[in-house]
Structures are given as C-alpha cells and as structure tokens.
C-alpha cells in the first residue's frame, strides 16, 4: 500500500512540475498581437520602403532572402528596432494584384525564445491575412497563424529548432 501511495505522490509531483513549466501560449500570442498593433505603422512604412526599393526589382521567378545588414538607412534602422534579422521576398500563386509575400524573420523579442520561430508575414493573396486580429488558426504540428488584418499575419512554430 505504501508503494502505491508513494508512486501516486511522485506522479502528482511530476505533473505539477510539468504543468508549471508549460508556457502560457495564449498570453504569449496576445503579447505578440499587441506588439504587432503597437508597431503596425512602422511595419507598414518599412514594407512600403521595401516594396519600392526591392520588390519592384525582384525577379519573381525566384525567392530572395536579404539580411538586415544588406539594407541601409531607415529600412535597416526599422528592422533592427523591430527585432528582424532578415527579410524574405517570395512569389505567391494567389489570384491577386500583389502576388508576392514579404516575410520578416524575427530574431529578437516577440517571445522568440519560447516560440522558436516567429515571422511577420505580408501576403496579400494568402487567406490567413484575411483573418481579423485575434483570428487564430492552429495546425496540429505546432504551427500558429494569427490574422492581423491589412494583408498581415503572424506565423509561429513552437516545434522547430
């Protein structure tokens, strides 16, 4: 009887420890949504500069990833301020005028240490951008999409290293 009781106590103790160590993802996602709202103007301004200077020159047949260091002036300053390490421009097969995506890869802030992968994605043809803020799509493989409206969404993946 003592062995069963001890085993039960150990199991409960382990469950309490494991539950206490689990991140509060809802709180983390809300923080990222709020941070996006707080930085929406800066993101749109930076996106506009990238569209004018880079998307117009971009060969839509191939994707390109640009490290923050390859930018200068306001773009570089804004990207660093936002915790962005690189910007990816890729094509989208969606039937719309702006059939490209601009993906901002987060390297600092935005709960990156817990979520592991965080991207701010401008994708006018993607259905995830049509979701209003706080509209959440979660895939079973730890991928989360949070619509931000205005052709933006936040993507995170808690399963990648």
Residue, then its C-alpha position, 0 to 999 in steps of 0.5 A: x500500500x505504501x508503494x502505491x501511495x508513494x508512486x501516486x505522490x511522485x506522479x502528482x509531483x511530476x505533473x505539477x512540475x510539468x504543468x508549471x513549466x508549460x508556457x502560457x501560449x495564449x498570453x504569449x500570442x496576445x503579447x505578440x498581437x499587441x506588439x504587432x498593433x503597437x508597431x503596425x505603422x512602422x511595419x507598414x512604412x518599412x514594407x512600403x520602403x521595401x516594396x519600392x526599393x526591392x520588390x519592384x526589382x525582384x525577379x519573381x521567378x525566384x525567392x530572395x532572402x536579404x539580411x538586415x545588414x544588406x539594407x541601409x538607412x531607415x529600412x535597416x534602422x526599422x528592422x533592427x528596432x523591430x527585432x528582424x534579422x532578415x527579410x524574405x521576398x517570395x512569389x505567391x500563386x494567389x489570384x491577386x494584384x500583389x502576388x508576392x509575400x514579404x516575410x520578416x524573420x524575427x530574431x529578437x523579442x516577440x517571445x522568440x525564445x519560447x516560440x522558436x520561430x516567429x515571422x511577420x508575414x505580408x501576403x496579400x493573396x494568402x487567406x490567413x491575412x484575411x483573418x481579423x486580429x485575434x483570428x487564430x488558426x492552429x495546425x496540429x504540428x505546432x504551427x500558429x497563424x494569427x490574422x492581423x488584418x491589412x494583408x498581415x499575419x503572424x506565423x509561429x512554430x513552437x516545434x522547430x529548432 
